[in-house]
Amino acid sequence: MFDKLFEQIKATELANKILETYKRVDTDKKIILGNGVEASPVATLADEYGGRAQIIVDDNCYMLHLIQDDRTYKYTAWIFPEAHEVLKDLPDLRRVQTTAKVVRVESRTNEFSTKGKVTKTFKIIATPSVMKKFENFLGFLHFNTGHSGLFAMSFDGDGDDILRCEPAPEKHVKPGKKDVRDVAGGSVEIANEDGYQTLSVKDKSDSYGSPDKEEEN
């Protein structure tokens, strides 16, 4: 009788331990995500078995990441009870959107990780006005605050605008995709990872105007 009661008590204690595995601990300053990007958590949870969970802010949303065997962190869609309790204590991001964006800009530029990245060096030769536009265009990418979009730069190719690279850039065009010469003359000429495409802008108000209707080609 007592043996069975003892076993029930031990089983209950074990179940409670499993249900309350994670506890909030001092927040880690930096972590490495599975894609090699460095992130700054806003909350850290850990268990006594080596498990570790991080809550980070990405694109003005809270995301939960779990530690992997290689010590990087992978996103999980499963919100366990302890993490849910911590999330309830974190600030409402609708009220701190501006601050979150500023922090993300700093982490994307000043604390950029080169792990898993490709490095290429080009010498750019251009007319002064094109060089300024090109540097501003790079600013779209370098100072990106974590949003997706279509970025463009005006270029008067049949006028005075000139830009050359040394060495010439490699073109990455898969079979069946358009080459750079195939899209010449489009309202907006777009470079993709595997080729090129155009975006036709109709009813323009001026030479680069605001489109009323867009069509993809």
PyMOL commands that set and color helices and strands:
alter all, ss='L'
color gray80, all
select helices_A, chain A and resi 2-19+81-89+97-109+128-142+180-183
alter helices_A, ss='H'
color red, helices_A
select strands_A, chain A and resi 23-25+31-32+38-39+43-46+52-58+61-67+73-76+123-126+163-166+188-192+195-202+213-216
alter strands_A, ss='S'
color yellow, strands_A
deselect
rebuild
show_as cartoon
